[in-house]
Amino acid sequence: MLKESPFWLQGLTRLRLLANHPLLMDPAYEGGSGKFDEIIMRFETLKSENHKVLIFSSFVKHLHLLANHFDKENWKYAWLSGSTSGTDREKEINKFMQESDVNCFLISLNRGGGVDFFCVVLFFFLRSLVEPCCRDAGTKSFPPDRTRQECNGLPLYLWKP
Protein backbone atom coordinates (compact mmCIF):
# COMPACT_ATOMS: atom_id res chain seq x y z
CA MET A 1 0.00 0.00 0.00
CA LEU A 2 2.81 2.45 0.79
CA LYS A 3 4.34 1.90 -2.64
CA GLU A 4 1.07 3.04 -4.24
CA SER A 5 0.65 6.24 -2.24
CA PRO A 6 2.90 8.40 -4.46
CA PHE A 7 0.61 7.56 -7.40
CA TRP A 8 -2.42 8.63 -5.37
CA LEU A 9 -0.68 11.83 -4.32
CA GLN A 10 0.34 12.57 -7.90
CA GLY A 11 -3.21 11.96 -9.05
CA LEU A 12 -4.66 14.22 -6.36
CA THR A 13 -2.17 16.95 -7.18
CA ARG A 14 -3.05 16.74 -10.87
CA LEU A 15 -6.75 16.97 -10.05
CA ARG A 16 -6.12 20.00 -7.85
CA LEU A 17 -4.14 21.67 -10.64
CA LEU A 18 -6.87 20.92 -13.15
CA ALA A 19 -9.56 22.24 -10.79
CA ASN A 20 -7.66 25.51 -10.36
CA HIS A 21 -7.06 26.08 -14.08
CA PRO A 22 -6.62 23.64 -17.00
CA LEU A 23 -3.55 25.61 -18.15
CA LEU A 24 -1.73 24.35 -15.07
CA MET A 25 -1.96 20.82 -16.48
CA ASP A 26 -1.89 21.54 -20.22
CA PRO A 27 0.13 24.55 -21.43
CA ALA A 28 -1.52 24.22 -24.86
CA TYR A 29 -5.02 24.68 -23.40
CA GLU A 30 -6.78 27.65 -25.01
CA GLY A 31 -10.14 27.66 -23.24
CA GLY A 32 -11.26 29.48 -20.16
CA SER A 33 -11.62 28.60 -16.51
CA GLY A 34 -14.73 29.32 -14.48
CA LYS A 35 -12.74 29.46 -11.26
CA PHE A 36 -10.24 31.91 -12.75
CA ASP A 37 -13.03 34.10 -14.14
CA GLU A 38 -14.79 34.09 -10.75
CA ILE A 39 -11.58 35.15 -8.99
CA ILE A 40 -11.06 38.00 -11.45
CA MET A 41 -14.69 39.12 -11.20
CA ARG A 42 -14.60 39.17 -7.40
CA PHE A 43 -11.26 40.94 -7.38
CA GLU A 44 -12.48 43.61 -9.82
CA THR A 45 -15.44 44.33 -7.54
CA LEU A 46 -13.25 44.61 -4.45
CA LYS A 47 -10.66 46.69 -6.31
CA SER A 48 -13.36 49.12 -7.47
CA GLU A 49 -14.26 49.59 -3.79
CA ASN A 50 -10.57 50.15 -2.89
CA HIS A 51 -10.32 47.00 -0.78
CA LYS A 52 -7.10 45.08 -0.24
CA VAL A 53 -7.14 41.37 -1.10
CA LEU A 54 -4.76 38.51 -0.33
CA ILE A 55 -4.69 35.63 -2.80
CA PHE A 56 -2.97 32.54 -1.43
CA SER A 57 -2.11 29.46 -3.46
CA SER A 58 0.05 26.42 -2.91
CA PHE A 59 0.71 26.45 -6.67
CA VAL A 60 3.03 29.27 -7.71
CA LYS A 61 2.10 28.51 -11.33
CA HIS A 62 -1.46 29.54 -10.49
CA LEU A 63 -0.23 32.80 -9.02
CA HIS A 64 1.77 33.38 -12.23
CA LEU A 65 -1.45 33.01 -14.28
CA LEU A 66 -3.09 35.65 -12.13
CA ALA A 67 -0.01 37.89 -12.29
CA ASN A 68 -0.02 37.65 -16.11
CA HIS A 69 -3.66 38.72 -16.18
CA PHE A 70 -2.98 41.56 -13.74
CA ASP A 71 -0.07 42.72 -15.93
CA LYS A 72 -2.34 42.76 -19.03
CA GLU A 73 -4.88 44.85 -17.12
CA ASN A 74 -2.13 47.13 -15.73
CA TRP A 75 -3.19 46.28 -12.18
CA LYS A 76 -0.47 46.67 -9.59
CA TYR A 77 0.09 43.85 -7.11
CA ALA A 78 2.63 42.61 -4.60
CA TRP A 79 4.25 39.16 -4.91
CA LEU A 80 5.61 36.73 -2.35
CA SER A 81 6.87 33.24 -3.20
CA GLY A 82 9.72 30.92 -2.32
CA SER A 83 11.97 32.77 -4.77
CA THR A 84 11.45 36.11 -3.00
CA SER A 85 14.52 37.14 -1.01
CA GLY A 86 14.26 38.41 2.56
CA THR A 87 14.94 41.99 1.49
CA ASP A 88 12.41 41.82 -1.34
CA ARG A 89 9.88 40.22 1.02
CA GLU A 90 9.88 43.34 3.18
CA LYS A 91 9.67 45.58 0.08
CA GLU A 92 6.66 43.64 -1.22
CA ILE A 93 4.90 43.74 2.14
CA ASN A 94 5.48 47.49 2.41
CA LYS A 95 4.34 48.01 -1.18
CA PHE A 96 1.06 46.24 -0.46
CA MET A 97 0.48 47.96 2.87
CA GLN A 98 1.48 51.49 1.85
CA GLU A 99 0.62 51.95 -1.84
CA SER A 100 -3.07 52.67 -2.34
CA ASP A 101 -3.07 51.44 -5.95
CA VAL A 102 -1.72 47.99 -4.95
CA ASN A 103 -4.93 46.16 -4.09
CA CYS A 104 -3.73 42.58 -4.34
CA PHE A 105 -1.03 40.47 -2.75
CA LEU A 106 -0.29 37.17 -4.53
CA ILE A 107 1.25 34.85 -1.98
CA SER A 108 2.59 31.32 -2.04
CA LEU A 109 1.16 29.49 0.97
CA ASN A 110 4.57 28.43 2.21
CA ARG A 111 5.88 32.02 2.29
CA GLY A 112 3.03 34.03 3.80
CA GLY A 113 3.42 33.21 7.47
CA GLY A 114 4.21 35.70 10.17
CA VAL A 115 2.79 38.80 8.47
CA ASP A 116 0.00 40.88 9.98
CA PHE A 117 -2.25 42.14 7.18
CA PHE A 118 -4.52 44.38 9.22
CA CYS A 119 -5.89 46.25 6.18
CA VAL A 120 -7.23 43.20 4.34
CA VAL A 121 -10.93 42.58 3.86
CA LEU A 122 -10.85 39.32 1.90
CA PHE A 123 -8.57 36.30 1.80
CA PHE A 124 -8.72 34.07 -1.30
CA PHE A 125 -7.33 30.57 -0.74
CA LEU A 126 -6.87 29.02 -4.18
CA ARG A 127 -6.94 25.40 -3.13
CA SER A 128 -9.46 22.67 -3.32
CA LEU A 129 -8.98 22.13 0.42
CA VAL A 130 -7.71 24.52 3.07
CA GLU A 131 -5.42 22.53 5.28
CA PRO A 132 -4.33 23.33 8.85
CA CYS A 133 -1.08 24.86 7.55
CA CYS A 134 -3.14 27.82 6.34
CA ARG A 135 -3.61 29.01 9.92
CA ASP A 136 -0.19 30.64 9.73
CA ALA A 137 -0.54 31.75 6.11
CA GLY A 138 -1.84 35.27 6.74
CA THR A 139 -2.22 36.12 10.34
CA LYS A 140 -2.03 33.73 13.23
CA SER A 141 -5.45 34.92 14.34
CA PHE A 142 -7.25 33.93 11.12
CA PRO A 143 -8.73 30.45 11.45
CA PRO A 144 -9.41 28.79 8.07
CA ASP A 145 -12.50 27.03 9.37
CA ARG A 146 -14.40 30.29 9.90
CA THR A 147 -15.64 32.29 6.94
CA ARG A 148 -15.99 35.58 8.75
CA GLN A 149 -14.52 37.41 11.68
CA GLU A 150 -13.89 40.97 12.74
CA CYS A 151 -10.60 42.74 12.01
CA ASN A 152 -10.15 46.23 13.39
CA GLY A 153 -13.95 46.57 13.49
CA LEU A 154 -14.35 45.56 9.82
CA PRO A 155 -15.69 42.24 8.58
CA LEU A 156 -13.02 39.86 7.31
CA TYR A 157 -13.99 37.18 4.79
CA LEU A 158 -12.42 33.96 3.59
CA TRP A 159 -13.31 32.81 0.10
CA LYS A 160 -12.32 29.35 -1.04
CA PRO A 161 -13.16 29.08 -4.77
Disulfide bonds with the S-S distance in Angstrom:
none
